[in-house]
Amino acid sequence: MNQLPNVDALSISLDDLLQLRAPSVYLVRVEGDSMQGAGIFSGDLLIVDRQVQAQHGHIIIAAVNGEPLCKRLSLEHGQIVLRPENKKYPARYIIEGDSFEVWGVVSHSVRSH
């Protein structure tokens, strides 16, 4: 019969590994399938950092006209475009009159099995 290794030797702090103790970090649960191509699925927990400056290519949590969403940030010819990672959904262009606020940059995802 196989014995399990000594648990003490395998102890890992997820708080330390994922920097969950940082005051700028929070968790959000995903609803929907618009980010499947990035490996983010409905029900996953995302670890989001408010202190990271959002840049082109980052996956972000944002609000557009008060609606929260998770998309890939794209800066195209001076225009902000929020792109899903699922071809079923169109890109969301931020246009004049839209309220747009970045709530943080996604650093990790956690999935239950």
C-alpha positions as CSV (number, residue, x, y, z in Angstrom):
1,M,0.0,0.0,0.0
2,N,1.3,3.4,-0.9
3,Q,1.8,5.9,1.9
4,L,1.1,9.5,1.5
5,P,4.2,11.8,1.8
6,N,4.7,13.8,5.0
7,V,2.2,16.6,4.7
8,D,4.5,19.1,6.4
9,A,7.0,18.7,3.6
10,L,4.3,19.7,1.1
11,S,2.7,22.6,2.9
12,I,2.2,25.6,0.6
13,S,0.5,28.8,1.6
14,L,-1.9,29.9,-1.2
15,D,-2.0,33.3,0.5
16,D,1.7,33.7,0.0
17,L,1.9,32.0,-3.4
18,L,-1.0,34.1,-4.9
19,Q,-0.3,37.2,-2.8
20,L,-3.9,37.1,-1.3
21,R,-2.9,39.1,1.7
22,A,-2.1,42.2,-0.3
23,P,-4.7,44.9,0.5
24,S,-5.2,45.6,-3.2
25,V,-6.1,42.0,-4.1
26,Y,-9.7,40.6,-4.2
27,L,-11.5,37.5,-5.5
28,V,-14.3,37.5,-8.0
29,R,-16.3,34.5,-9.3
30,V,-16.8,34.2,-13.1
31,E,-20.3,33.9,-14.6
32,G,-20.5,33.1,-18.3
33,D,-18.3,31.7,-21.1
34,S,-16.9,34.7,-22.8
35,M,-13.3,34.1,-21.6
36,Q,-13.1,30.3,-22.3
37,G,-10.3,30.8,-24.9
38,A,-8.1,32.3,-22.1
39,G,-8.8,29.3,-19.8
40,I,-11.3,31.1,-17.7
41,F,-14.6,29.3,-17.2
42,S,-17.9,29.9,-15.5
43,G,-17.6,29.3,-11.8
44,D,-13.8,30.0,-11.7
45,L,-12.4,32.3,-9.0
46,L,-10.3,35.1,-10.3
47,I,-7.6,36.8,-8.3
48,V,-7.6,40.5,-9.2
49,D,-5.1,43.2,-8.2
50,R,-6.3,46.8,-8.2
51,Q,-2.8,48.2,-8.0
52,V,-1.5,46.7,-11.3
53,Q,-1.8,49.3,-14.1
54,A,-4.0,47.8,-16.8
55,Q,-2.1,47.6,-20.1
56,H,-2.9,46.3,-23.6
57,G,-3.3,42.5,-23.5
58,H,-4.1,42.3,-19.8
59,I,-7.3,40.5,-18.7
60,I,-9.2,42.9,-16.6
61,I,-12.3,43.3,-14.4
62,A,-14.0,46.5,-15.4
63,A,-17.4,48.2,-15.3
64,V,-19.0,49.7,-18.5
65,N,-22.0,51.8,-17.7
66,G,-22.1,50.2,-14.3
67,E,-22.1,46.6,-15.7
68,P,-19.1,44.5,-14.4
69,L,-17.3,42.3,-16.9
70,C,-14.1,40.4,-17.5
71,K,-12.4,40.9,-20.8
72,R,-9.0,41.3,-22.5
73,L,-8.0,45.0,-22.7
74,S,-7.0,46.1,-26.2
75,L,-5.8,49.6,-27.1
76,E,-6.3,50.1,-30.9
77,H,-5.5,53.4,-32.5
78,G,-6.2,55.2,-29.3
79,Q,-9.5,53.5,-28.7
80,I,-10.3,51.1,-25.8
81,V,-11.7,47.8,-26.9
82,L,-12.7,45.0,-24.5
83,R,-12.3,41.6,-26.3
84,P,-13.9,38.3,-25.2
85,E,-11.9,35.1,-25.7
86,N,-14.9,33.3,-27.2
87,K,-15.8,33.9,-30.9
88,K,-19.5,33.7,-30.0
89,Y,-19.3,37.2,-28.5
90,P,-18.4,40.6,-30.1
91,A,-15.8,43.0,-28.9
92,R,-17.1,45.9,-26.8
93,Y,-15.8,49.3,-28.0
94,I,-15.8,52.0,-25.4
95,I,-17.4,55.0,-27.0
96,E,-18.0,58.6,-26.1
97,G,-20.7,58.7,-23.4
98,D,-19.8,55.3,-21.9
99,S,-18.8,55.2,-18.3
100,F,-15.7,53.0,-18.1
101,E,-13.7,52.0,-15.0
102,V,-11.0,49.4,-14.5
103,W,-11.5,47.5,-11.2
104,G,-8.3,45.5,-11.5
105,V,-6.0,43.2,-13.5
106,V,-6.5,39.4,-13.3
107,S,-3.4,37.7,-12.1
108,H,-4.6,34.1,-11.5
109,S,-7.6,31.8,-11.8
110,V,-8.7,29.0,-9.5
111,R,-11.1,26.2,-10.6
112,S,-13.0,23.7,-8.5
113,H,-12.9,20.1,-9.7
